[in-house]
Amino acid sequence: MANFKDIIKSHPKVLVDFSAEWCGPCKVLGPILHEVKESMGEEVKIVKIDVDRNPELAGAYQIQGVPTMILFKEGAQVWRQSGVMPKNQIEQIIQSH
């Protein structure tokens, strides 16, 4: 868990994608987040967390459904949303924080 805290503090903005391999919408969100990373570059770090492999982390952040994205700014949670969102909407949220 300390490792995760290091990750979310390692970059000014970190978008964490809580997902699972069996989740259909998660498979849709993956390529969208890849495009977000390509267009935003160093402005944001994107991390994918498998809730089945990290149940204690999912519990700590009260992940009820996947995909759930949480945006951390300097280690603090500033935004969260469940479900798939379009690329431009995700980028606007990241830029607004």
DAHUMO-V787599 format. One record per helix or strand of 2 or more residues. SS is the DSSP state (alpha for helix, beta for strand). FROM is the first residue (numbers start at 1). TO is the last residue. If there is no record, write none. Layout:
SS/FROM/TO  SS/FROM/TO
This chain:
alpha/2/9  beta/13/19  alpha/24/43  beta/45/50  alpha/55/60  beta/68/73  beta/76/82  alpha/87/96
